[in-house]
Structure formats: structure tokens, C-alpha cells
Amino acid sequence: MFSKEIISKFNELETPFYYYDLNLLKKTLEELIKESSKRNYKIHYALKANSNDRILKLISDSGLGADCVSGNEITKAVSTGFKNDEIVFAGVGKSDKEIRTALEFNIACFNVESIQELEVINSISSGQNKIAPIAIRINPNVDANTHHYITTGLEENKFGINTWELSAIHEKLPSLKNINLIGLHFHIGSQITNLNVFKGLCIRINEIQKWFDEHNIQLKNINVGGGLGINYEDPDSELIPDFRSYFQIFKKFLELRHGQEVHFEIGRAIVGQCGSLLSRVLYVKEGINTNFAILDAGMTELIRPALYQSYHKIENLSKSDIVNPKSEFLRYDVVGPICESSDTFGKSILLPETTRGNLIAIRSVGAYGEVMSSNYNLREKIKFYYSDEI
């Protein structure tokens, strides 16, 4: 992915830092918009994936809406150009302050996750003399077949309203004068690469829609959430996800009512491949079964591997001209400097013989990378650069 010219420029910069390929992001957005517009699907970018200001401005300029999970994300979305009436607000624990913020901005929809939340939004809306548009987030009990930390659609998860609670909601709705039910919301998990999972979601949505039909409840929006994964194993072979096949699943299997709109909340699939974490080797230590390549980046810069054992491709850019793994490659545990044993980017990674000062790239970190960084151990805030400025 990286040319000799860009590697030379990287070598002039202090590490660690994030590098964002804006050209790739633009191409990804173009493909996403081309395929979604064929079916008139509405796309909301999930700010939790990456809330870097310039990334957000580029995405908002493309015409996408925003999917927010906090009051601060709503404020950030508005300040970076997203239209208020294309912002949706999700989250299992919305505070009163966040609800008031969303109402003041006149957002498009609250994705509501409990009966009590319905009551709270209704009360706060009444105090502002407003009607809050809401979608009920239903837990469809569909297994996303992904890591259990990022699965959200099972009954054992904290997210959403279970189907057996729908009758209670139906009984309560007439008394809630300051909310307007406009749709249903679903989200079953993240990093889903088996598209048949989304077929299962469509079938479940079809079943749930029949309940609302039977109770004469008209719904404008069906929000199917996000979850489309990216290729972490071999990013260069699939820098842009297969949006065509993804959307085709919903076109084929989702049974819509007349006039219904389909909304998506996509994050990782938009920004995941455009980001890389650049770091240098501080030390190489010999171990019993493997060597240790100790980097100047750690879990404070990229927590995903420590948090849920995620895989990211790791490349030694200083030895990028070496292509024969049989003769010149060795195995390394690639680790960071943080005082935690979990501060590991990858174990037994095959790399060219690696030495102090080598430049390392950790790929596919545009989503849940910079946005989850911290200053644990009083680390400095991570720097970032864009492809058009170095």
C-alpha cells in the first residue's frame, strides 16, 4: 500500500502517529453512495468509529447523515456539517442532559432502548413543548457470529427492547403525548463478514413487522443498523468493502411496507481501511519461543487487540523490499511499552528480521483506533497526519 516515497516521508516524522489516506476514504464514500442511492437507502455515519474533525467534515460533505451515541457526538456532528434532521441518537443509557441536547438540535430520531427511556424522553419533551421522534430499538435475538464483546443483538445483551415487551409498549404509547413513533431500529453487532447473518436479520424484521401490522401501527422508517466488516487479514485485497452485495441482501430479503425508508448506520466499513498506525521499534528482545519487537506505540494508541483480541496486519516498512519469507523472515511478538501484559499487537507475527529503529505500520485502524486512544501511563496524545499534507 505504501510507496517508497511515502515511507521516506514517514521516516521524517516522530512516531507514533495515525496516518489517514483521504483519497481512499473519498473512493470508499463514492462507492457507498453509488450503491446505496440505487436503492434509495439512507446512510448515517457512526461517529463512534472515528470522530476526527477532518474525517467527519469529508463525510458530512458527501451528504451522509450521522449516527450518534452521546450528546457530545451530536454536538460534534452538527459542528462538522451534518444536518440536524439527518442525525439519529442511539445508546442504552442516554442521560437527561443528552436527551435535552438532542431535542434542542431537533434531531431526526431517538433510537429508544427501554420502556423507561420512552417515559423519560416523553417527560423531557413535554418540558420543552416538543414532540420527540422515536424508533424502538428491538433486540431481534439474531446471532452476528462475531466476537462476543461486539455482539449486540442477542437476548443476553443489554441493548434494545425484547419482543415480549412490545405489548406493554403498545399499551403505554397512547399516554405518551410528546413522542412520535416513526420506526424500528435494529443493530446486531460489528465486524460481520458473513452476509447470511444480515439475511437472518431481514427475516426476523419481517416477522416483527407483522406484529405492528396486526396492531395497526404505521412505521415510516426501518433502521437496520450497521455491522458490515472489513478485511483485516489482507487489507490491500479489499480496501473498499463490497457494498453492492451488502445492500443487495436487504433489497432481496427485507419486506417493506408502502413508503417505508430503509436506514443504515455504517461506521467501520467507511473509515476502517483508510487509517494506519505508524510506530518505530524501540528494542528487540530474544525470547524462548519467539522474539519480542517492542514498539513506541502501545495499547494507549490502539486498544483493540488488548480489548478483544482483534487482528491487524503488521508490516515492517523499513524492510518492505524483502519478499521471501522462507529465508529472511522471523517470528515476533509485537508489543508496546505500556506496563500491562495485554499490551500486545500480535503474537508470533512473521516479519523480516527486525531491528531497533525500523518503521512499523499497523493496518486497518481507521475505525476504533484514534477515537479509543488514551493517555494511560500519562502518554502523550496521539498525533495524526493526512495523506494530502505529508
C-alpha positions, 0 to 999 in steps of 0.5 A, a space after each residue: 500500500 505504501 510507496 517508497 516515497 511515502 515511507 521516506 516521508 514517514 521516516 521524517 516524522 516522530 512516531 507514533 502517529 495515525 496516518 489517514 489516506 483521504 483519497 481512499 476514504 473519498 473512493 470508499 464514500 463514492 462507492 457507498 453512495 453509488 450503491 446505496 442511492 440505487 436503492 434509495 437507502 439512507 446512510 448515517 455515519 457512526 461517529 463512534 468509529 472515528 470522530 476526527 474533525 477532518 474525517 467527519 467534515 469529508 463525510 458530512 460533505 458527501 451528504 451522509 447523515 450521522 449516527 450518534 451515541 452521546 450528546 457530545 457526538 451530536 454536538 460534534 456532528 452538527 459542528 462538522 456539517 451534518 444536518 440536524 434532521 439527518 442525525 439519529 441518537 442511539 445508546 442504552 443509557 442516554 442521560 437527561 442532559 443528552 436527551 435535552 441536547 438532542 431535542 434542542 438540535 431537533 434531531 431526526 430520531 431517538 433510537 429508544 432502548 427501554 420502556 423507561 427511556 420512552 417515559 423519560 424522553 416523553 417527560 423531557 419533551 413535554 418540558 420543552 413543548 416538543 414532540 420527540 421522534 422515536 424508533 424502538 430499538 428491538 433486540 431481534 435475538 439474531 446471532 452476528 457470529 462475531 466476537 462476543 464483546 461486539 455482539 449486540 443483538 442477542 437476548 443476553 445483551 443489554 441493548 434494545 427492547 425484547 419482543 415480549 415487551 412490545 405489548 406493554 409498549 403498545 399499551 403505554 404509547 397512547 399516554 405518551 403525548 410528546 413522542 412520535 413513533 416513526 420506526 424500528 431500529 435494529 443493530 446486531 453487532 460489528 465486524 460481520 463478514 458473513 452476509 447470511 447473518 444480515 439475511 437472518 436479520 431481514 427475516 426476523 424484521 419481517 416477522 416483527 413487522 407483522 406484529 405492528 401490522 396486526 396492531 395497526 401501527 404505521 412505521 415510516 422508517 426501518 433502521 437496520 443498523 450497521 455491522 458490515 466488516 472489513 478485511 483485516 487479514 489482507 487489507 490491500 485485497 479489499 480496501 473498499 468493502 463490497 457494498 453492492 452485495 451488502 445492500 443487495 441482501 436487504 433489497 432481496 430479503 427485507 419486506 417493506 411496507 408502502 413508503 417505508 425508508 430503509 436506514 443504515 448506520 455504517 461506521 467501520 466499513 467507511 473509515 476502517 481501511 483508510 487509517 494506519 498506525 505508524 510506530 518505530 521499534 524501540 528494542 528487540 528482545 530474544 525470547 524462548 519461543 519467539 522474539 519480542 519487537 517492542 514498539 513506541 506505540 502501545 495499547 494507549 494508541 490502539 486498544 483493540 487487540 488488548 480489548 478483544 483480541 482483534 487482528 491487524 496486519 503488521 508490516 515492517 516498512 523499513 524492510 518492505 523490499 524483502 519478499 521471501 519469507 522462507 529465508 529472511 523472515 522471523 517470528 515476533 511478538 509485537 508489543 508496546 511499552 505500556 506496563 500491562 501484559 495485554 499490551 500486545 499487537 500480535 503474537 508470533 507475527 512473521 516479519 523480516 528480521 527486525 531491528 531497533 529503529 525500523 518503521 512499523 505500520 499497523 493496518 486497518 485502524 481507521 475505525 476504533 483506533 484514534 477515537 479509543 486512544 488514551 493517555 494511560 501511563 500519562 502518554 502523550 496524545 496521539 498525533 495524526 497526519 493526512 495523506 494530502 499534507 505529508 
